[in-house]
Amino acid sequence: MRLFAATATLMLLSSSALAQTAPAAATARATLPASNPFAQPSSLPLQAPPFDRIKSSDYAPALLAGMAAQRAEITAITRARSAPTFENTIAALERSGRLLERASMAFYGVVGANTDDTLQKTQADLAPAFAAHQDAINLDPALFARVKTLYDARSTLGLDPEQVQVLTLTYQNMVRAGALLSPADKITLSKYNADLSTLETAFQQKLLAAAKAGALVIDDKAKLAGLSDAEVAAAADAAKARGMAGKYVLTLQNTTQQPELATLKDRTTRQALFNASWTRAVKGDANDTRDTIAQIALLRAQKAKLLGFATWADYVLQDQMAKTPKTALGFMQQLGTPVAAEQRREAAELQAQIKATGGTFQLKPWDWDFYSEQVRKSRYDLNQDELKPYFEINKVLTDGVFYAANQLYGLTFKRRTDLPVYQPDVMVYEVDEADGTLVGLMYFDYWKRDNKNGGAWMSNFVNQSKLLGTKPVIYNVANFTKPAAGQPALISFDDVTTMFHEFGHALHGLFANQTYPSVSGTNTARDFVEFPSQFNEHWALDAKVLPHYAVNYRTGAVIPQALVDKIKRAGTFNSGYSFGEALAAAEMDMSWHSLTAAQGKQNADAFETQALAATGLDVADVPPRYRSSYFLHIWGNGYSAGYYAYSWTKMLSANAFNWFEQHGGMTRANGQRFRDMILSKGHTEDYAPMFRAFNGADPQVAPLLSDLGLNADGSRIAPAGGATPVSDGPVTTAPTAKAGKTGK
């Protein structure tokens, strides 16, 4: 996941909000001491954050001071007596907010991965100020007048293509954000934005607390039968960390299903763990998120109506690759029938497995992973415990993830232990071109902690920009279970895939080659930004890459080909479940955000039940990957009406990987072409033509279904040598208009 933090679009305060927050911000600016680590750009390589000097209490004054400084910069733009030019208006906007950006990039990175009470209070206290700050560049009439003057004359200004794109996006986003509203409506919009920011922050903080409080506590070690010694030791360590020595704690990751459900033998424990996950944020306590998300959905619908859109989904998708909810839903519906058919087959197979092993009960969600693992072992003779010794995390990173990047793009990586980090487990690497030219810095934070948000993501501490003279400083975060002291750091193949996925985002950021920061790197639409990450997953099983990193940590033996063959044969196993749970979540997201303002505030439980039933998928056995109450992507991380992007970009990545396979696979030439035509483009071009230029055609659903082992009619693809060809037509999109984000 690419993290879309509030920092991506921080802007100036609107005139109405300015009066409320200016005194505090101005005071903060005047009193920000030189000793504050954000007072000046970092002196570390590439302006990396000086985490050894930063205290949690340093962020609030720096953030407030940054808002005040940017206000002064914007005022200078709007009060300039000279006629507007690209340089004195658009480029000046792109240069503004340096103090705010360096403080906020570090702040949102740490608050997501290593938060504490001070950071959480800062986040909650400043949420309304950040929302107001975002409004101003969009709602300031003097600024908009200058931008509009340039936009109307853009064909006569002699601009290069990137400048035309930045100017166009600046104008379009100001209009989308309310620049053409009446003064009264602008005040209403500012209130919506402030309220949404407060509610979205509250959701994130409630969810973090709910996940921590919802962890399953086990008194009897026997109830953990099936877990490895390392997993049991990790559960004991988690209990000790909470002051419960002698007990065991299974902490919750942000998804519905939990990793331990695949191996826990005790059905009662499995049910308890599933229920702990499913109910974490619906207990009627202070961490219950249902009322919060219902308020968010209503406010988003009201905001969309104010801006002239029927629903929030219509508003969001206007600047995405899909363009309309109809296109996105049509895409998902093409997948629904074959996926639902596969889910029914899989459920029947698992029920038969339950019966074959003496069970007399009906399949439930907490049984799925356990019995699917049995079927996997039986059908493919593939045991996840047999795989794990080959996936030691550091070996996977250096000889897998890094090796693939070297083979495709010529990159080299050097560990840096001289740079400060925000948590001792974080690793830093320098990334260089084949000729030794410095590309950027990469931070890796892989282990699960109670003070870390669930899931996995990528974002920047420093953005690339030729205008600003900056190179990328990027981080990958995940939530793998940390081994107990003295135990090897072994991970599952799913975790391996996550590492390749998040590093795909990192490559998108590292290869950024833009002048202007607003179109740099991963500042792209949600239904495009996941394309490079999904694509990079394919190299985890590449015949050249896998043997290079999959080495038994005990013996040093390379993973045997027989085991590789099992992994590949099992590649489409359980695809109805794994893909279907994400598809159900995506359709539920679209349902929430297809509400109109007139429909009012919903009962979260009733609406969720109705939305899931409408998918046509087997949600009784295959619950959505995220329940509404802990769907962090759509309520807190910028993927509202956009979770379909994961499936959409799987389609893009399947098509792109097909191109690679048809043109020689993993070669430096192919990697360079992908870098030049996709990874280095940022949002300097429109998405559909960009993809078409690389792929030679519009994306089609058929390669995605093939990756899932399915035909368009829902039947399974026959074994190699007897596969039935699929002839779906292309997924059509409306003509792509230039779109994107602006600001800092």
Salt bridges, closest charged atoms under 4 A:
ASP58 OD1 - LYS55 NZ 3.54
GLU87 OE2 - ARG95 NH1 2.73
GLU101 OE2 - ARG98 NH1 3.02
ASP125 OD2 - LYS121 NZ 2.60
ASP152 OD2 - LYS148 NZ 2.80
ASP195 OD2 - LYS191 NZ 2.75
GLU200 OE2 - ARG300 NH2 3.05
ASP219 OD1 - LYS247 NZ 3.59
GLU231 OE2 - LYS388 NZ 3.40
ASP288 OD2 - ARG290 NH2 2.61
ASP291 OD1 - LYS601 NZ 2.45
ASP319 OD2 - ARG176 NE 3.87
GLU342 OE1 - ARG345 NH2 2.59
GLU342 OE1 - ARG716 NE 2.83
GLU349 OE1 - ARG379 NH2 3.40
GLU349 OE2 - ARG716 NH1 3.00
ASP367 OD2 - ARG267 NH2 2.75
ASP367 OD1 - ARG270 NH2 2.82
GLU373 OE1 - ARG376 NE 3.06
ASP381 OD2 - LYS566 NZ 2.89
ASP399 OD2 - LYS395 NZ 2.56
ASP418 OD2 - ARG416 NH2 2.84
ASP425 OD2 - LYS482 NZ 3.09
GLU430 OE1 - LYS414 NZ 3.93
GLU430 OE1 - ARG416 NH1 2.84
GLU433 OE2 - ARG675 NH2 2.64
ASP445 OD2 - ARG449 NH2 2.70
ASP445 OD1 - LYS452 NZ 3.10
ASP450 OD1 - ARG242 NH2 3.01
GLU502 OE2 - HIS501 NE2 3.97
GLU530 OE1 - HIS501 NE2 3.16
GLU530 OE1 - HIS505 NE2 2.94
GLU537 OE2 - HIS501 ND1 2.73
GLU581 OE2 - ARG625 NH1 3.14
ASP589 OD1 - HIS593 ND1 2.87
ASP605 OD2 - ARG290 NH1 2.71
ASP605 OD1 - ARG627 NH2 3.90
GLU608 OE1 - ARG627 NE 2.92
GLU685 OE2 - LYS681 NZ 3.08
ASP698 OD1 - ARG692 NE 2.83
ASP707 OD2 - HIS538 NE2 3.65
